[in-house]
Amino acid sequence: MADISGYTAFVAGTEADHSQEILAELMEAISRSFGGKLTVDQVEGDALCCTTERTDVGVTDWLRETYRIFHRRLRDIRSATTCPCRACATVQDLGLKFVVHRGSFSRYEVAGRVQLHGNDVNLVHRLLKNTVPGREYLLATAAASSTWPEASAPSSSRRHSATTSATSMRRIST
């Protein structure tokens, strides 16, 4: 799951037309950055719920590239505008966080749109509502990181528990 941090405050405190345009550009940039490696199954306001068959640490490389693309797009938006509105002036307050989990799920359709279903899907959504300090990070469950080589796995600088075993967290760096 890729989630834009600061979304709610940004929408609440800015002009609708510019904030909508900025957020649409950022969500599209995130989606394009996946380049078919991750399937965007659901768009949930400020988040993209994605799936992939890959379970190795290469997934984190994709997410690091998405992070770089996201921040490049933020810089481009900020530097290209002369607009004094709150949305354009505070775009740099947005961030990007990821929750990575490996588990079981099924798909079904509602009104022609795919929905994911299962306890593991619920777990990812619960993990987005955490108390991790900071607005940008990669949170990987033990189920996701268990197949990663020890040297490549995110550092366990902070442990969080959910209904599964502890998770690993690391700040994303460019």
C-alpha positions as CSV (number, residue, x, y, z in Angstrom):
1,M,0.0,0.0,0.0
2,A,1.3,3.4,-1.0
3,D,-0.2,6.2,1.0
4,I,0.2,10.0,0.7
5,S,1.0,11.4,4.2
6,G,-0.6,14.8,5.1
7,Y,-3.5,14.3,2.6
8,T,-6.3,15.0,5.0
9,A,-4.8,18.3,6.3
10,F,-3.8,19.3,2.8
11,V,-7.3,18.8,1.4
12,A,-8.9,20.5,4.4
13,G,-6.6,23.5,4.4
14,T,-6.3,24.3,0.7
15,E,-8.3,25.3,-2.3
16,A,-10.2,22.4,-3.8
17,D,-9.3,23.0,-7.5
18,H,-5.6,23.1,-7.0
19,S,-5.3,20.5,-4.3
20,Q,-7.3,18.1,-6.5
21,E,-5.1,18.7,-9.5
22,I,-1.9,18.3,-7.4
23,L,-3.1,15.1,-5.7
24,A,-4.2,13.6,-9.1
25,E,-0.8,14.3,-10.5
26,L,1.0,12.7,-7.5
27,M,-1.3,9.6,-7.5
28,E,-0.7,9.2,-11.2
29,A,3.1,9.6,-10.8
30,I,3.0,6.9,-8.1
31,S,1.0,4.6,-10.3
32,R,3.2,5.1,-13.3
33,S,6.3,4.5,-11.3
34,F,5.2,0.9,-10.7
35,G,5.7,0.3,-14.4
36,G,3.6,-2.9,-14.3
37,K,5.7,-4.4,-11.5
38,L,2.9,-3.8,-9.0
39,T,-0.8,-4.1,-10.0
40,V,-2.9,-1.2,-8.7
41,D,-6.0,-3.0,-7.5
42,Q,-7.7,-0.2,-5.6
43,V,-7.5,3.5,-5.4
44,E,-8.6,4.7,-1.9
45,G,-8.5,8.4,-1.8
46,D,-4.8,9.1,-0.9
47,A,-3.7,5.5,-1.2
48,L,-3.0,2.9,-3.8
49,C,-3.6,-0.7,-2.8
50,C,-1.3,-2.9,-4.9
51,T,-0.4,-6.5,-5.3
52,T,2.5,-8.4,-6.9
53,E,3.6,-12.0,-7.2
54,R,7.1,-11.0,-6.2
55,T,8.1,-11.6,-2.6
56,D,11.8,-10.8,-2.6
57,V,13.6,-7.7,-1.4
58,G,13.4,-6.3,-5.0
59,V,10.0,-4.9,-4.0
60,T,11.7,-2.4,-1.7
61,D,13.9,-1.2,-4.7
62,W,10.7,-0.5,-6.6
63,L,9.3,1.4,-3.7
64,R,12.5,3.5,-3.3
65,E,12.3,4.5,-6.9
66,T,8.6,5.4,-6.4
67,Y,9.7,7.5,-3.5
68,R,12.3,9.3,-5.6
69,I,9.8,9.9,-8.4
70,F,7.2,11.2,-5.9
71,H,9.6,13.7,-4.5
72,R,10.9,14.8,-7.9
73,R,7.3,15.5,-8.9
74,L,6.7,17.5,-5.6
75,R,9.8,19.6,-6.4
76,D,8.7,20.1,-10.0
77,I,5.2,21.2,-9.0
78,R,6.6,23.6,-6.4
79,S,9.3,25.1,-8.6
80,A,7.0,25.4,-11.7
81,T,4.3,27.4,-10.0
82,T,4.0,31.1,-9.3
83,C,0.6,30.5,-7.8
84,P,0.3,31.9,-4.2
85,C,-2.6,29.7,-3.2
86,R,-2.3,27.5,-0.1
87,A,-2.3,24.2,-2.1
88,C,0.6,25.3,-4.3
89,A,2.5,26.9,-1.4
90,T,2.2,23.8,0.9
91,V,2.6,20.9,-1.5
92,Q,6.0,20.1,0.1
93,D,4.2,19.2,3.3
94,L,3.0,16.0,1.6
95,G,4.9,12.7,2.1
96,L,4.8,9.1,1.1
97,K,4.7,6.0,3.2
98,F,4.4,2.3,2.3
99,V,3.1,-0.8,4.1
100,V,4.3,-4.1,2.7
101,H,2.7,-7.4,3.7
102,R,2.6,-10.9,2.2
103,G,-0.6,-12.8,2.7
104,S,-3.8,-14.3,1.3
105,F,-6.6,-12.4,-0.4
106,S,-9.3,-12.7,-2.9
107,R,-10.8,-10.3,-5.5
108,Y,-14.3,-9.5,-6.3
109,E,-16.1,-6.7,-8.2
110,V,-18.4,-4.0,-7.1
111,A,-19.8,-1.7,-9.8
112,G,-17.1,-2.8,-12.2
113,R,-14.3,-2.1,-9.8
114,V,-12.0,-4.7,-8.2
115,Q,-12.0,-5.0,-4.4
116,L,-9.6,-7.0,-2.3
117,H,-10.9,-9.2,0.4
118,G,-9.4,-11.0,3.4
119,N,-7.9,-10.7,6.8
120,D,-4.5,-9.9,5.3
121,V,-6.1,-7.0,3.4
122,N,-7.6,-5.7,6.7
123,L,-4.2,-6.0,8.4
124,V,-2.5,-3.7,5.9
125,H,-5.3,-1.1,6.4
126,R,-4.9,-1.4,10.2
127,L,-1.1,-0.9,9.9
128,L,-1.6,2.4,8.0
129,K,-3.2,3.7,11.2
130,N,-0.1,3.4,13.3
131,T,1.9,5.6,15.7
132,V,5.1,5.5,13.7
133,P,6.8,8.9,14.2
134,G,7.4,10.6,10.9
135,R,5.4,10.9,7.8
136,E,7.6,8.9,5.4
137,Y,8.6,5.3,5.9
138,L,8.4,1.7,4.8
139,L,6.7,-0.6,7.2
140,A,7.1,-4.3,6.3
141,T,5.5,-7.1,8.2
142,A,7.5,-10.1,9.3
143,A,5.6,-12.1,6.7
144,A,6.8,-9.8,3.9
145,S,10.4,-9.5,5.1
146,S,10.9,-13.1,6.1
147,T,12.0,-14.0,2.5
148,W,14.4,-11.1,2.2
149,P,18.2,-11.6,2.9
150,E,19.1,-10.4,6.3
151,A,21.4,-7.7,5.0
152,S,18.7,-6.3,2.7
153,A,15.8,-6.4,5.1
154,P,14.6,-3.0,6.6
155,S,16.3,-2.2,9.9
156,S,14.3,-2.9,12.9
157,S,14.8,0.5,14.5
158,R,11.3,0.3,15.9
159,R,9.0,-2.7,16.6
160,H,5.3,-2.6,16.1
161,S,2.9,-5.4,16.8
162,A,-0.4,-6.2,15.1
163,T,-2.3,-9.5,15.0
164,T,0.8,-10.9,13.3
165,S,4.4,-10.9,14.6
166,A,6.4,-7.7,14.8
167,T,7.1,-5.6,11.8
168,S,10.2,-3.9,10.5
169,M,10.4,-0.2,9.8
170,R,12.9,2.0,8.1
171,R,13.0,5.5,6.9
172,I,13.1,5.7,3.1
173,S,16.2,7.3,1.7
174,T,17.0,8.4,-1.8
